[in-house]
Amino acid sequence: MFRFAHPQYLYLLLLIPLFTALFVWLRYRRRESLRRFGDMALLAHLMPDVSRVNPVLKFILMMVALALVVFIMARPQYGMRNVEYKRSGIEAVIAVDVSNSMLCEDVSPSRLQKSKMIVSKLIDQLDDDKLGLVAFAGTSVTLLPITSDYVSAKMFLDQIDPRTISLQGTDVGDAINKAVAGFSQNKNVGKALILITDAEDNEQGALDAAKAAKELGIRIFVLSVGTPAGGPIPMGNNQFKKDMEGNVVITKLNEQVGKQIAEAGGGVYIRVDRTDDAQTMLETEIAKMQKDDFTTSQYAEYDEQFIAVAILLFITLIAEAALMEKRYKLFGKIGWLNLKQEKGASK
């Protein structure tokens, strides 16, 4: 595959038609000046060594040289190799609660921001594991299928907020089912579902979904974010969410549900009081899981084609310098090398 590393420099090629238009105009002005000076046939007879073709050829060679210089600046590259690497790791899907209650600031800076900090640090510690990302509230959506592309994982992580899911609520069961569907069928690799939630207003079905996941060999780790005392839900403009009677809604961490889900899923429940401690506990548990070898593909770097273009530029400049504006008398009588000024000049 061919490409330019800096294609923006190719816009300089627009100079070529501008220079060409200027060259044609100057040639026209020169010809008109000669017509006013005298008869063209007579002038051709008085200047037998002047060639009409050679200056045009020299200009064409200069424009070719300019184009080659632009190509060098744009860095032409060719050849892309697909290199395979062997890795050994687990499969992990991270499901992040993005319901409105996660905006609560009973943990700093907020439950959702704390969750994203945990996930970001976890991604930084991954080496050879595959990762998927799910966001959920009243329903669930897969943001990133199982992959080794950690850069994309962080990009999607930065973008999640309550607006990611239009249907509000906390349907943990649906999130578990959505995450389970993203795992591979490989039975030789450890599979971890990392569920980050405050578990408030949880819909029914979470425990059944966790048990079904366990039967498939998937361990569920629940990271609960928030405090039992809870706090109000910010809605912007220094306003807080209120109920139908106008009272400020207080959202509280539901630890009981989180513990039940972790137990049903054969995993571990971790209360997020301090981000580093929670992450250390999670990494310790994941390190115990079975790892399997798998192959990933990565594209190698393109090969630079600077030398080839530079050689063409060198040859073009030599040809332009060697081409004289006068006719070559040595080849004056050889058909296709006879660069005549005009048909009338030979009469």
C-alpha positions in Angstrom: 0.0 0.0 0.0 1.2 3.5 -0.9 0.7 6.6 1.1 2.2 10.0 2.0 3.2 10.6 5.6 2.6 14.3 5.3 -0.1 14.7 2.5 -0.7 18.3 3.4 2.4 19.3 1.4 0.8 18.0 -1.8 -1.2 21.2 -1.9 2.0 22.8 -3.1 1.4 21.0 -6.5 -1.1 23.8 -7.1 1.8 26.0 -7.9 2.5 24.0 -11.1 -0.6 25.2 -13.0 0.1 28.7 -11.8 3.6 28.6 -13.1 2.4 27.0 -16.3 -0.1 29.8 -16.9 2.6 32.4 -16.2 5.0 30.7 -18.6 2.4 30.5 -21.4 1.6 34.2 -20.9 5.2 35.2 -21.0 5.8 33.2 -24.2 2.7 34.9 -25.7 4.0 38.4 -24.8 7.4 37.5 -26.2 5.9 36.3 -29.5 3.8 39.4 -29.8 6.8 41.6 -29.2 8.7 39.8 -32.0 5.8 40.3 -34.3 5.8 44.0 -33.7 9.6 44.0 -34.3 9.5 42.5 -37.7 8.4 39.6 -40.0 8.6 36.2 -38.2 10.0 34.4 -41.2 12.8 37.0 -41.5 13.5 36.8 -37.8 13.7 33.0 -38.0 16.2 33.3 -40.8 18.3 35.8 -38.8 18.2 33.5 -35.7 18.8 30.0 -37.0 20.2 28.6 -33.7 17.1 29.7 -31.7 14.9 26.7 -30.7 11.2 27.1 -29.9 11.0 23.6 -28.4 14.0 23.5 -26.0 12.7 26.3 -23.6 9.4 24.4 -23.4 11.2 21.2 -22.6 13.3 23.0 -19.9 10.2 24.4 -18.3 8.5 21.0 -18.3 11.6 19.5 -16.6 11.6 22.2 -14.0 7.9 21.5 -13.2 8.7 17.8 -12.9 11.5 18.7 -10.6 9.2 20.9 -8.5 6.7 18.0 -8.3 9.4 15.6 -7.1 10.5 18.1 -4.4 6.9 18.3 -3.2 6.7 14.5 -3.1 9.9 14.3 -1.0 8.4 16.9 1.4 5.2 14.7 1.7 7.4 11.7 2.4 6.2 8.9 0.1 5.9 5.5 1.8 5.2 2.1 0.5 4.7 -1.4 1.9 2.8 -2.4 5.0 3.4 -5.7 6.6 1.0 -7.6 8.9 3.0 -8.9 11.8 1.5 -11.4 14.2 2.4 -11.4 17.9 1.7 -14.2 20.5 0.3 -13.1 23.8 -0.9 -14.7 27.0 -3.7 -13.2 29.0 -7.4 -13.2 30.0 -10.6 -11.7 28.6 -12.2 -9.0 30.6 -15.3 -6.9 30.1 -15.8 -3.8 32.1 -19.4 -2.7 32.6 -19.8 0.8 33.9 -23.0 2.2 35.5 -23.9 5.5 33.8 -27.3 6.1 35.5 -28.0 9.5 36.9 -27.3 8.3 40.5 -23.6 7.9 39.4 -23.4 11.7 39.3 -23.7 11.9 43.1 -20.6 13.5 44.7 -20.6 11.5 47.9 -17.2 10.3 46.7 -14.8 12.7 45.1 -15.1 14.0 42.4 -18.2 11.9 41.7 -19.2 8.3 41.5 -18.9 8.2 37.8 -15.6 10.1 37.6 -14.2 7.8 40.3 -15.3 4.8 38.3 -13.6 6.1 35.2 -10.4 6.7 37.1 -10.5 3.1 38.3 -11.0 1.8 34.8 -8.3 4.1 33.3 -5.7 2.9 35.8 -6.8 -0.7 35.2 -6.3 -0.3 31.4 -2.8 1.2 32.1 -1.9 -2.0 34.0 -3.0 -4.4 31.2 -0.4 -6.0 29.1 -1.5 -9.0 27.2 -5.2 -9.2 28.2 -8.2 -8.6 25.9 -10.7 -5.9 27.0 -14.3 -5.0 26.3 -16.4 -2.0 27.5 -20.1 -1.9 28.3 -22.1 1.1 29.5 -25.5 0.5 31.2 -28.3 2.2 33.0 -31.9 1.2 32.3 -30.5 -0.8 29.3 -27.1 -1.6 28.1 -24.8 -0.9 25.1 -21.5 -2.4 24.0 -19.1 0.5 23.5 -16.1 -1.7 22.6 -16.1 -5.4 21.8 -13.3 -7.6 23.1 -10.0 -6.2 21.8 -6.4 -5.6 22.6 -6.7 -1.9 21.4 -6.3 -0.1 24.8 -6.1 3.3 23.0 -9.7 2.9 21.8 -10.8 1.6 25.2 -9.6 4.8 26.8 -11.2 6.9 24.1 -14.6 5.4 24.6 -14.1 5.5 28.4 -13.6 9.3 28.3 -16.9 9.8 26.4 -19.3 7.9 28.6 -21.8 9.8 30.8 -25.5 9.5 31.7 -26.3 10.7 28.1 -24.8 7.5 26.7 -28.0 5.6 27.7 -31.3 7.4 27.2 -33.3 5.0 29.4 -32.5 5.6 33.0 -32.5 3.1 35.8 -30.0 0.4 36.9 -30.6 -2.9 35.1 -27.6 -4.9 36.2 -29.0 -8.1 34.9 -29.2 -6.7 31.3 -25.6 -5.4 31.7 -24.4 -8.9 32.7 -26.2 -10.5 29.8 -24.8 -7.9 27.3 -21.2 -8.4 28.7 -21.5 -12.2 28.6 -22.5 -12.1 24.9 -19.2 -10.4 24.2 -16.9 -13.1 25.5 -15.3 -15.7 23.1 -16.1 -19.4 23.1 -12.6 -20.2 24.2 -12.8 -22.4 27.4 -9.1 -22.3 28.1 -8.9 -18.6 29.0 -10.0 -16.9 32.2 -13.0 -14.6 31.8 -13.7 -11.7 34.1 -16.7 -9.3 34.2 -15.9 -6.2 36.2 -19.1 -4.5 37.2 -18.8 -1.0 38.5 -22.1 0.3 40.0 -23.8 1.8 43.0 -26.5 -0.9 42.5 -29.3 1.5 43.4 -32.8 1.0 42.0 -31.6 -2.4 40.6 -34.0 -4.2 38.3 -34.9 -7.9 38.9 -32.8 -10.6 37.2 -29.3 -9.6 38.3 -28.7 -12.7 40.5 -30.0 -15.1 37.8 -27.8 -13.5 35.2 -24.8 -13.7 37.5 -25.4 -17.4 38.2 -25.8 -18.1 34.4 -22.5 -16.3 33.8 -20.7 -18.3 36.4 -21.9 -21.5 34.7 -20.2 -20.3 31.6 -16.9 -19.9 33.4 -17.2 -16.1 33.9 -16.3 -14.6 37.2 -18.0 -11.4 38.2 -16.2 -8.8 40.2 -18.4 -6.0 41.7 -16.8 -2.7 42.5 -19.3 -0.6 44.4 -18.9 3.2 44.2 -20.6 5.5 46.7 -21.4 5.7 50.4 -24.2 4.2 52.5 -25.1 7.7 53.6 -25.4 8.8 50.0 -26.1 12.3 48.7 -28.1 14.3 46.2 -27.9 14.0 42.4 -26.6 17.1 40.6 -28.7 18.1 37.6 -26.7 21.2 36.6 -27.1 24.9 37.4 -26.7 24.1 41.1 -30.0 22.1 41.0 -30.5 18.6 42.3 -32.9 15.9 41.3 -36.3 16.0 43.0 -39.1 13.6 43.4 -42.8 14.2 42.4 -43.4 16.0 45.7 -40.5 18.4 45.2 -38.1 16.8 47.7 -34.5 16.4 46.9 -33.7 12.8 46.0 -30.9 11.1 48.1 -29.1 8.3 46.4 -27.4 5.7 48.6 -25.0 2.8 47.9 -26.7 -0.6 47.9 -24.0 -2.8 49.2 -26.3 -5.8 49.8 -27.1 -6.1 46.2 -23.5 -5.7 45.1 -22.4 -8.5 47.5 -25.1 -10.8 46.3 -24.2 -10.4 42.7 -20.5 -11.0 43.3 -21.3 -14.1 45.3 -23.7 -15.5 42.7 -21.1 -14.7 40.0 -18.3 -16.5 41.8 -16.3 -13.4 42.1 -15.3 -10.8 44.7 -17.1 -7.7 46.1 -14.9 -4.6 46.4 -16.0 -1.4 48.1 -14.3 1.6 46.5 -13.2 3.8 49.4 -9.8 4.5 48.0 -9.1 4.1 44.3 -5.6 2.5 44.7 -6.7 0.0 47.3 -9.7 -1.2 45.2 -7.5 -1.5 42.1 -4.8 -3.5 43.9 -7.4 -5.9 45.2 -8.9 -6.3 41.7 -5.5 -6.8 40.1 -4.6 -9.4 42.7 -7.8 -11.4 41.9 -7.4 -11.2 38.2 -3.8 -12.3 38.4 -5.0 -15.6 39.8 -7.1 -16.4 36.8 -6.1 -18.8 34.0 -4.4 -17.2 31.0 -4.3 -18.5 27.5 -2.1 -17.9 24.5 -3.6 -16.0 21.6 -2.4 -14.2 18.5 -2.9 -10.5 17.6 -2.0 -8.7 14.4 -0.2 -5.4 14.2 0.8 -3.5 11.1 4.5 -2.8 10.7 5.9 0.6 9.7 5.8 1.8 6.1 9.1 1.8 4.1 10.3 5.3 3.1 10.7 5.9 -0.6 12.8 9.1 -0.3 15.8 7.6 -2.2 13.9 6.6 -5.3 12.2 10.0 -5.6 15.5 11.8 -4.9 17.2 9.8 -7.7 14.5 10.8 -10.1 14.9 14.4 -9.0 18.7 14.3 -9.6 18.2 12.9 -13.1 15.6 15.5 -13.9 17.8 18.4 -12.8 20.8 17.0 -14.8 18.6 16.8 -17.9 17.3 20.3 -17.4 20.8 21.7 -16.9 22.2 19.9 -20.0 19.3 21.0 -22.3 20.4 24.2 -24.1 17.9 26.8 -25.3 19.6 26.8 -28.7 19.2 24.0 -31.3 21.8 21.3 -31.4 23.7 21.6 -34.7 25.3 18.1 -34.3 21.8 16.6 -34.6 20.4 19.2 -36.9 19.9 16.8 -39.8 18.5 13.9 -37.9 14.7 13.7 -38.3 13.2 13.5 -34.8 16.1 15.3 -33.1 15.9 18.3 -35.5 14.2 20.8 -33.3 13.0 23.3 -35.8 11.8 26.7 -34.9 9.1 26.9 -37.5 8.3 25.3 -40.8 9.0 28.7 -42.5 12.5 28.8 -41.0 13.7 26.0 -43.2 12.5 27.6 -46.4 
